[in-house]
Amino acid sequence: MTKAELVAAISSKLGTEKNETQRIVEAFMQEIRASLYNGNNVYLRGFGSFIVKTRAAKTGRNISKNIAIEIPAHNIPAFKPAKTFVEKVKTKVPVK
């Protein structure tokens, strides 16, 4: 599902204009981004958590030059689904 499809689905369920729904979805995503940029996690009960994970420094290889490079520690955004969400996906979505 794309963002446009999500907006269309929410708009039809709520009976609102697509433009208004688009603004709401964009504002929602912007608030999650802003929270993560500030180092704060976002917890949505029953859905999951948007968190900031810290990756440790490690040694990698540049295979084209055959040299070792140091990859510094860094933060990445991550999503951790809620247990109830995971269980419903496991039971309702068929294995391909």
DRENLUMVEX-969647 format. One record per atom (N, C-alpha, C, CB): residue number from 0; residue in three letters; atom name; x negated, y, z negated. Coordinates in nm, 2 decimals, always signed. Glycine has a CB too. Example, Ala and Ser with C-alpha at 12.3 -4.5 7.8 and 13.67 -1.06 7.14 Angstrom:
<sites>
    n  res  atom      px      py      pz
    0  ALA     N   -1.32   -0.57   -0.78
    0  ALA    CA   -1.23   -0.45   -0.78
    0  ALA     C   -1.32   -0.33   -0.78
    0  ALA    CB   -1.13   -0.45   -0.90
    1  SER     N   -1.28   -0.22   -0.71
    1  SER    CA   -1.37   -0.11   -0.71
    1  SER     C   -1.29   +0.00   -0.79
    1  SER    CB   -1.41   -0.06   -0.57
</sites>
This chain:
<sites>
    n  res  atom      px      py      pz
    0  MET     N   -0.09   -0.12   +0.00
    0  MET    CA   +0.00   +0.00   +0.00
    0  MET     C   -0.09   +0.12   +0.00
    0  MET    CB   +0.10   +0.00   -0.12
    1  THR     N   -0.06   +0.21   +0.09
    1  THR    CA   -0.13   +0.34   +0.10
    1  THR     C   -0.07   +0.44   +0.01
    1  THR    CB   -0.14   +0.39   +0.24
    2  LYS     N   -0.13   +0.56   -0.01
    2  LYS    CA   -0.08   +0.66   -0.09
    2  LYS     C   +0.05   +0.72   -0.03
    2  LYS    CB   -0.18   +0.78   -0.11
    3  ALA     N   +0.06   +0.73   +0.10
    3  ALA    CA   +0.18   +0.77   +0.17
    3  ALA     C   +0.29   +0.67   +0.15
    3  ALA    CB   +0.15   +0.79   +0.32
    4  GLU     N   +0.26   +0.54   +0.15
    4  GLU    CA   +0.37   +0.44   +0.13
    4  GLU     C   +0.42   +0.45   -0.02
    4  GLU    CB   +0.32   +0.30   +0.16
    5  LEU     N   +0.32   +0.47   -0.11
    5  LEU    CA   +0.36   +0.49   -0.25
    5  LEU     C   +0.45   +0.61   -0.27
    5  LEU    CB   +0.23   +0.50   -0.34
    6  VAL     N   +0.41   +0.72   -0.21
    6  VAL    CA   +0.50   +0.84   -0.22
    6  VAL     C   +0.63   +0.82   -0.16
    6  VAL    CB   +0.43   +0.96   -0.14
    7  ALA     N   +0.64   +0.75   -0.05
    7  ALA    CA   +0.77   +0.72   +0.02
    7  ALA     C   +0.86   +0.63   -0.07
    7  ALA    CB   +0.75   +0.66   +0.15
    8  ALA     N   +0.80   +0.53   -0.13
    8  ALA    CA   +0.87   +0.44   -0.22
    8  ALA     C   +0.92   +0.51   -0.34
    8  ALA    CB   +0.78   +0.32   -0.26
    9  ILE     N   +0.84   +0.59   -0.41
    9  ILE    CA   +0.88   +0.66   -0.53
    9  ILE     C   +0.99   +0.76   -0.49
    9  ILE    CB   +0.76   +0.73   -0.59
   10  SER     N   +0.97   +0.83   -0.38
   10  SER    CA   +1.07   +0.93   -0.34
   10  SER     C   +1.20   +0.87   -0.31
   10  SER    CB   +1.02   +1.00   -0.21
   11  SER     N   +1.21   +0.76   -0.25
   11  SER    CA   +1.34   +0.69   -0.22
   11  SER     C   +1.40   +0.64   -0.35
   11  SER    CB   +1.32   +0.58   -0.12
   12  LYS     N   +1.32   +0.59   -0.44
   12  LYS    CA   +1.38   +0.54   -0.57
   12  LYS     C   +1.43   +0.65   -0.65
   12  LYS    CB   +1.27   +0.46   -0.65
   13  LEU     N   +1.37   +0.76   -0.66
   13  LEU    CA   +1.41   +0.87   -0.74
   13  LEU     C   +1.51   +0.97   -0.67
   13  LEU    CB   +1.29   +0.95   -0.79
   14  GLY     N   +1.51   +0.96   -0.54
   14  GLY    CA   +1.60   +1.05   -0.46
   14  GLY     C   +1.55   +1.19   -0.46
   14  GLY    CB   +1.74   +1.05   -0.52
   15  THR     N   +1.41   +1.20   -0.45
   15  THR    CA   +1.35   +1.34   -0.45
   15  THR     C   +1.29   +1.36   -0.31
   15  THR    CB   +1.24   +1.35   -0.56
   16  GLU     N   +1.25   +1.48   -0.28
   16  GLU    CA   +1.18   +1.51   -0.16
   16  GLU     C   +1.04   +1.45   -0.16
   16  GLU    CB   +1.18   +1.67   -0.14
   17  LYS     N   +1.00   +1.41   -0.04
   17  LYS    CA   +0.86   +1.35   -0.03
   17  LYS     C   +0.76   +1.45   -0.07
   17  LYS    CB   +0.84   +1.30   +0.11
   18  ASN     N   +0.78   +1.58   -0.03
   18  ASN    CA   +0.68   +1.68   -0.06
   18  ASN     C   +0.66   +1.70   -0.21
   18  ASN    CB   +0.72   +1.82   +0.00
   19  GLU     N   +0.77   +1.70   -0.29
   19  GLU    CA   +0.76   +1.71   -0.43
   19  GLU     C   +0.70   +1.59   -0.49
   19  GLU    CB   +0.91   +1.73   -0.49
   20  THR     N   +0.73   +1.47   -0.44
   20  THR    CA   +0.67   +1.34   -0.49
   20  THR     C   +0.53   +1.34   -0.46
   20  THR    CB   +0.74   +1.22   -0.43
   21  GLN     N   +0.49   +1.39   -0.35
   21  GLN    CA   +0.34   +1.40   -0.31
   21  GLN     C   +0.27   +1.48   -0.41
   21  GLN    CB   +0.33   +1.45   -0.17
   22  ARG     N   +0.32   +1.60   -0.44
   22  ARG    CA   +0.26   +1.69   -0.54
   22  ARG     C   +0.25   +1.62   -0.68
   22  ARG    CB   +0.34   +1.82   -0.55
   23  ILE     N   +0.35   +1.55   -0.72
   23  ILE    CA   +0.34   +1.48   -0.85
   23  ILE     C   +0.23   +1.37   -0.85
   23  ILE    CB   +0.48   +1.42   -0.88
   24  VAL     N   +0.23   +1.29   -0.74
   24  VAL    CA   +0.13   +1.18   -0.73
   24  VAL     C   -0.01   +1.24   -0.73
   24  VAL    CB   +0.15   +1.10   -0.61
   25  GLU     N   -0.03   +1.35   -0.65
   25  GLU    CA   -0.16   +1.42   -0.65
   25  GLU     C   -0.20   +1.48   -0.79
   25  GLU    CB   -0.16   +1.53   -0.54
   26  ALA     N   -0.10   +1.54   -0.86
   26  ALA    CA   -0.13   +1.59   -0.99
   26  ALA     C   -0.17   +1.48   -1.09
   26  ALA    CB   -0.01   +1.67   -1.04
   27  PHE     N   -0.10   +1.37   -1.08
   27  PHE    CA   -0.13   +1.25   -1.16
   27  PHE     C   -0.27   +1.20   -1.14
   27  PHE    CB   -0.03   +1.14   -1.13
   28  MET     N   -0.31   +1.19   -1.01
   28  MET    CA   -0.45   +1.14   -0.98
   28  MET     C   -0.55   +1.24   -1.03
   28  MET    CB   -0.46   +1.11   -0.84
   29  GLN     N   -0.52   +1.37   -1.01
   29  GLN    CA   -0.61   +1.48   -1.05
   29  GLN     C   -0.64   +1.48   -1.20
   29  GLN    CB   -0.56   +1.61   -1.00
   30  GLU     N   -0.53   +1.45   -1.28
   30  GLU    CA   -0.54   +1.45   -1.42
   30  GLU     C   -0.63   +1.33   -1.47
   30  GLU    CB   -0.41   +1.44   -1.49
   31  ILE     N   -0.61   +1.22   -1.40
   31  ILE    CA   -0.70   +1.10   -1.43
   31  ILE     C   -0.84   +1.13   -1.40
   31  ILE    CB   -0.65   +0.97   -1.35
   32  ARG     N   -0.87   +1.19   -1.28
   32  ARG    CA   -1.00   +1.23   -1.24
   32  ARG     C   -1.06   +1.33   -1.34
   32  ARG    CB   -1.00   +1.29   -1.10
   33  ALA     N   -0.99   +1.43   -1.38
   33  ALA    CA   -1.04   +1.53   -1.47
   33  ALA     C   -1.08   +1.47   -1.60
   33  ALA    CB   -0.94   +1.64   -1.49
   34  SER     N   -0.99   +1.38   -1.65
   34  SER    CA   -1.02   +1.31   -1.78
   34  SER     C   -1.15   +1.23   -1.77
   34  SER    CB   -0.90   +1.22   -1.82
   35  LEU     N   -1.16   +1.15   -1.66
   35  LEU    CA   -1.28   +1.07   -1.65
   35  LEU     C   -1.41   +1.16   -1.63
   35  LEU    CB   -1.27   +0.98   -1.53
   36  TYR     N   -1.40   +1.27   -1.55
   36  TYR    CA   -1.51   +1.36   -1.54
   36  TYR     C   -1.56   +1.42   -1.67
   36  TYR    CB   -1.47   +1.48   -1.44
   37  ASN     N   -1.46   +1.43   -1.77
   37  ASN    CA   -1.50   +1.48   -1.90
   37  ASN     C   -1.54   +1.37   -1.99
   37  ASN    CB   -1.38   +1.56   -1.96
   38  GLY     N   -1.55   +1.25   -1.94
   38  GLY    CA   -1.59   +1.14   -2.03
   38  GLY     C   -1.49   +1.07   -2.11
   38  GLY    CB   -1.70   +1.18   -2.11
   39  ASN     N   -1.36   +1.11   -2.09
   39  ASN    CA   -1.25   +1.05   -2.16
   39  ASN     C   -1.18   +0.95   -2.08
   39  ASN    CB   -1.15   +1.17   -2.20
   40  ASN     N   -1.14   +0.84   -2.15
   40  ASN    CA   -1.07   +0.73   -2.09
   40  ASN     C   -0.92   +0.76   -2.08
   40  ASN    CB   -1.09   +0.60   -2.16
   41  VAL     N   -0.85   +0.70   -1.99
   41  VAL    CA   -0.70   +0.72   -1.98
   41  VAL     C   -0.63   +0.58   -2.00
   41  VAL    CB   -0.66   +0.78   -1.83
   42  TYR     N   -0.55   +0.57   -2.10
   42  TYR    CA   -0.48   +0.45   -2.14
   42  TYR     C   -0.33   +0.46   -2.10
   42  TYR    CB   -0.49   +0.42   -2.29
   43  LEU     N   -0.28   +0.37   -2.01
   43  LEU    CA   -0.15   +0.36   -1.97
   43  LEU     C   -0.09   +0.23   -2.02
   43  LEU    CB   -0.13   +0.38   -1.82
   44  ARG     N   -0.02   +0.24   -2.13
   44  ARG    CA   +0.03   +0.11   -2.20
   44  ARG     C   +0.11   +0.03   -2.10
   44  ARG    CB   +0.11   +0.15   -2.32
   45  GLY     N   +0.09   -0.10   -2.09
   45  GLY    CA   +0.16   -0.19   -2.01
   45  GLY     C   +0.11   -0.19   -1.86
   45  GLY    CB   +0.30   -0.15   -2.01
   46  PHE     N   +0.02   -0.10   -1.83
   46  PHE    CA   -0.04   -0.09   -1.69
   46  PHE     C   -0.19   -0.12   -1.69
   46  PHE    CB   -0.01   +0.04   -1.63
   47  GLY     N   -0.26   -0.04   -1.77
   47  GLY    CA   -0.41   -0.06   -1.78
   47  GLY     C   -0.48   +0.07   -1.82
   47  GLY    CB   -0.46   -0.10   -1.64
   48  SER     N   -0.61   +0.06   -1.81
   48  SER    CA   -0.69   +0.17   -1.86
   48  SER     C   -0.79   +0.21   -1.75
   48  SER    CB   -0.77   +0.14   -1.99
   49  PHE     N   -0.80   +0.34   -1.73
   49  PHE    CA   -0.91   +0.40   -1.64
   49  PHE     C   -1.02   +0.44   -1.74
   49  PHE    CB   -0.86   +0.52   -1.55
   50  ILE     N   -1.14   +0.38   -1.72
   50  ILE    CA   -1.24   +0.40   -1.82
   50  ILE     C   -1.37   +0.44   -1.74
   50  ILE    CB   -1.27   +0.27   -1.90
   51  VAL     N   -1.46   +0.50   -1.82
   51  VAL    CA   -1.60   +0.53   -1.77
   51  VAL     C   -1.69   +0.42   -1.83
   51  VAL    CB   -1.64   +0.67   -1.81
   52  LYS     N   -1.76   +0.35   -1.73
   52  LYS    CA   -1.85   +0.24   -1.77
   52  LYS     C   -1.99   +0.30   -1.75
   52  LYS    CB   -1.83   +0.11   -1.69
   53  THR     N   -2.08   +0.26   -1.84
   53  THR    CA   -2.22   +0.30   -1.82
   53  THR     C   -2.30   +0.18   -1.77
   53  THR    CB   -2.28   +0.35   -1.96
   54  ARG     N   -2.37   +0.19   -1.66
   54  ARG    CA   -2.46   +0.09   -1.61
   54  ARG     C   -2.60   +0.12   -1.66
   54  ARG    CB   -2.45   +0.09   -1.45
   55  ALA     N   -2.66   +0.01   -1.70
   55  ALA    CA   -2.80   +0.03   -1.76
   55  ALA     C   -2.90   +0.05   -1.64
   55  ALA    CB   -2.84   -0.10   -1.84
   56  ALA     N   -3.01   +0.10   -1.67
   56  ALA    CA   -3.12   +0.12   -1.58
   56  ALA     C   -3.17   -0.02   -1.54
   56  ALA    CB   -3.24   +0.21   -1.63
   57  LYS     N   -3.21   -0.03   -1.41
   57  LYS    CA   -3.26   -0.16   -1.36
   57  LYS     C   -3.36   -0.14   -1.25
   57  LYS    CB   -3.15   -0.25   -1.32
   58  THR     N   -3.43   -0.25   -1.22
   58  THR    CA   -3.53   -0.24   -1.11
   58  THR     C   -3.46   -0.31   -0.99
   58  THR    CB   -3.66   -0.31   -1.15
   59  GLY     N   -3.47   -0.24   -0.88
   59  GLY    CA   -3.41   -0.29   -0.75
   59  GLY     C   -3.53   -0.30   -0.65
   59  GLY    CB   -3.30   -0.20   -0.70
   60  ARG     N   -3.49   -0.35   -0.53
   60  ARG    CA   -3.59   -0.36   -0.42
   60  ARG     C   -3.54   -0.29   -0.30
   60  ARG    CB   -3.62   -0.51   -0.40
   61  ASN     N   -3.63   -0.22   -0.24
   61  ASN    CA   -3.61   -0.16   -0.10
   61  ASN     C   -3.67   -0.26   -0.01
   61  ASN    CB   -3.67   -0.02   -0.09
   62  ILE     N   -3.58   -0.35   +0.05
   62  ILE    CA   -3.64   -0.46   +0.13
   62  ILE     C   -3.70   -0.41   +0.26
   62  ILE    CB   -3.53   -0.56   +0.16
   63  SER     N   -3.66   -0.30   +0.31
   63  SER    CA   -3.72   -0.25   +0.44
   63  SER     C   -3.87   -0.21   +0.42
   63  SER    CB   -3.64   -0.14   +0.50
   64  LYS     N   -3.90   -0.15   +0.30
   64  LYS    CA   -4.04   -0.11   +0.27
   64  LYS     C   -4.11   -0.21   +0.18
   64  LYS    CB   -4.03   +0.03   +0.20
   65  ASN     N   -4.03   -0.31   +0.13
   65  ASN    CA   -4.08   -0.41   +0.04
   65  ASN     C   -4.15   -0.35   -0.09
   65  ASN    CB   -4.18   -0.50   +0.11
   66  ILE     N   -4.08   -0.26   -0.15
   66  ILE    CA   -4.13   -0.20   -0.28
   66  ILE     C   -4.02   -0.20   -0.38
   66  ILE    CB   -4.17   -0.05   -0.25
   67  ALA     N   -4.06   -0.20   -0.51
   67  ALA    CA   -3.97   -0.20   -0.62
   67  ALA     C   -3.93   -0.06   -0.65
   67  ALA    CB   -4.03   -0.27   -0.74
   68  ILE     N   -3.80   -0.03   -0.68
   68  ILE    CA   -3.75   +0.10   -0.71
   68  ILE     C   -3.68   +0.09   -0.84
   68  ILE    CB   -3.66   +0.16   -0.60
   69  GLU     N   -3.69   +0.20   -0.92
   69  GLU    CA   -3.62   +0.21   -1.05
   69  GLU     C   -3.48   +0.27   -1.02
   69  GLU    CB   -3.70   +0.29   -1.15
   70  ILE     N   -3.37   +0.20   -1.06
   70  ILE    CA   -3.24   +0.26   -1.05
   70  ILE     C   -3.20   +0.31   -1.19
   70  ILE    CB   -3.13   +0.15   -1.00
   71  PRO     N   -3.18   +0.44   -1.20
   71  PRO    CA   -3.15   +0.50   -1.34
   71  PRO     C   -3.02   +0.45   -1.39
   71  PRO    CB   -3.16   +0.65   -1.33
   72  ALA     N   -3.00   +0.47   -1.52
   72  ALA    CA   -2.87   +0.44   -1.58
   72  ALA     C   -2.77   +0.54   -1.53
   72  ALA    CB   -2.88   +0.45   -1.74
   73  HIS     N   -2.65   +0.50   -1.51
   73  HIS    CA   -2.55   +0.59   -1.46
   73  HIS     C   -2.41   +0.55   -1.50
   73  HIS    CB   -2.55   +0.60   -1.30
   74  ASN     N   -2.31   +0.64   -1.49
   74  ASN    CA   -2.17   +0.61   -1.52
   74  ASN     C   -2.09   +0.58   -1.40
   74  ASN    CB   -2.11   +0.72   -1.61
   75  ILE     N   -1.99   +0.49   -1.41
   75  ILE    CA   -1.90   +0.47   -1.29
   75  ILE     C   -1.76   +0.46   -1.35
   75  ILE    CB   -1.94   +0.34   -1.22
   76  PRO     N   -1.66   +0.50   -1.27
   76  PRO    CA   -1.52   +0.48   -1.31
   76  PRO     C   -1.48   +0.34   -1.29
   76  PRO    CB   -1.43   +0.58   -1.23
   77  ALA     N   -1.39   +0.29   -1.37
   77  ALA    CA   -1.35   +0.15   -1.36
   77  ALA     C   -1.20   +0.14   -1.41
   77  ALA    CB   -1.43   +0.05   -1.45
   78  PHE     N   -1.13   +0.04   -1.37
   78  PHE    CA   -0.99   +0.01   -1.41
   78  PHE     C   -0.99   -0.12   -1.48
   78  PHE    CB   -0.90   +0.02   -1.29
   79  LYS     N   -0.93   -0.13   -1.59
   79  LYS    CA   -0.91   -0.25   -1.67
   79  LYS     C   -0.76   -0.27   -1.68
   79  LYS    CB   -0.98   -0.25   -1.81
   80  PRO     N   -0.70   -0.37   -1.61
   80  PRO    CA   -0.56   -0.39   -1.62
   80  PRO     C   -0.51   -0.44   -1.76
   80  PRO    CB   -0.51   -0.49   -1.51
   81  ALA     N   -0.39   -0.41   -1.80
   81  ALA    CA   -0.33   -0.46   -1.92
   81  ALA     C   -0.31   -0.61   -1.91
   81  ALA    CB   -0.20   -0.38   -1.96
   82  LYS     N   -0.31   -0.68   -2.02
   82  LYS    CA   -0.29   -0.82   -2.02
   82  LYS     C   -0.15   -0.86   -1.97
   82  LYS    CB   -0.30   -0.88   -2.17
   83  THR     N   -0.05   -0.79   -2.00
   83  THR    CA   +0.08   -0.82   -1.95
   83  THR     C   +0.09   -0.80   -1.79
   83  THR    CB   +0.19   -0.73   -2.01
   84  PHE     N   +0.02   -0.70   -1.74
   84  PHE    CA   +0.01   -0.67   -1.60
   84  PHE     C   -0.06   -0.79   -1.53
   84  PHE    CB   -0.06   -0.54   -1.57
   85  VAL     N   -0.17   -0.83   -1.59
   85  VAL    CA   -0.25   -0.95   -1.53
   85  VAL     C   -0.16   -1.07   -1.53
   85  VAL    CB   -0.38   -0.97   -1.61
   86  GLU     N   -0.09   -1.10   -1.64
   86  GLU    CA   -0.01   -1.22   -1.64
   86  GLU     C   +0.10   -1.22   -1.54
   86  GLU    CB   +0.05   -1.23   -1.78
   87  LYS     N   +0.17   -1.11   -1.52
   87  LYS    CA   +0.27   -1.10   -1.42
   87  LYS     C   +0.22   -1.12   -1.28
   87  LYS    CB   +0.34   -0.96   -1.43
   88  VAL     N   +0.10   -1.06   -1.25
   88  VAL    CA   +0.04   -1.08   -1.12
   88  VAL     C   +0.00   -1.23   -1.10
   88  VAL    CB   -0.09   -1.00   -1.10
   89  LYS     N   -0.05   -1.29   -1.20
   89  LYS    CA   -0.09   -1.44   -1.20
   89  LYS     C   +0.03   -1.52   -1.17
   89  LYS    CB   -0.15   -1.48   -1.33
   90  THR     N   +0.15   -1.49   -1.23
   90  THR    CA   +0.27   -1.58   -1.21
   90  THR     C   +0.35   -1.54   -1.09
   90  THR    CB   +0.35   -1.57   -1.33
   91  LYS     N   +0.35   -1.42   -1.05
   91  LYS    CA   +0.44   -1.38   -0.94
   91  LYS     C   +0.38   -1.37   -0.80
   91  LYS    CB   +0.49   -1.24   -0.97
   92  VAL     N   +0.24   -1.36   -0.79
   92  VAL    CA   +0.18   -1.34   -0.66
   92  VAL     C   +0.12   -1.48   -0.62
   92  VAL    CB   +0.06   -1.24   -0.66
   93  PRO     N   +0.17   -1.54   -0.51
   93  PRO    CA   +0.11   -1.67   -0.47
   93  PRO     C   -0.03   -1.66   -0.43
   93  PRO    CB   +0.20   -1.72   -0.35
   94  VAL     N   -0.10   -1.77   -0.45
   94  VAL    CA   -0.24   -1.78   -0.42
   94  VAL     C   -0.25   -1.81   -0.26
   94  VAL    CB   -0.32   -1.90   -0.50
   95  LYS     N   -0.34   -1.73   -0.20
   95  LYS    CA   -0.35   -1.74   -0.05
   95  LYS     C   -0.45   -1.85   -0.01
   95  LYS    CB   -0.39   -1.61   +0.01
</sites>
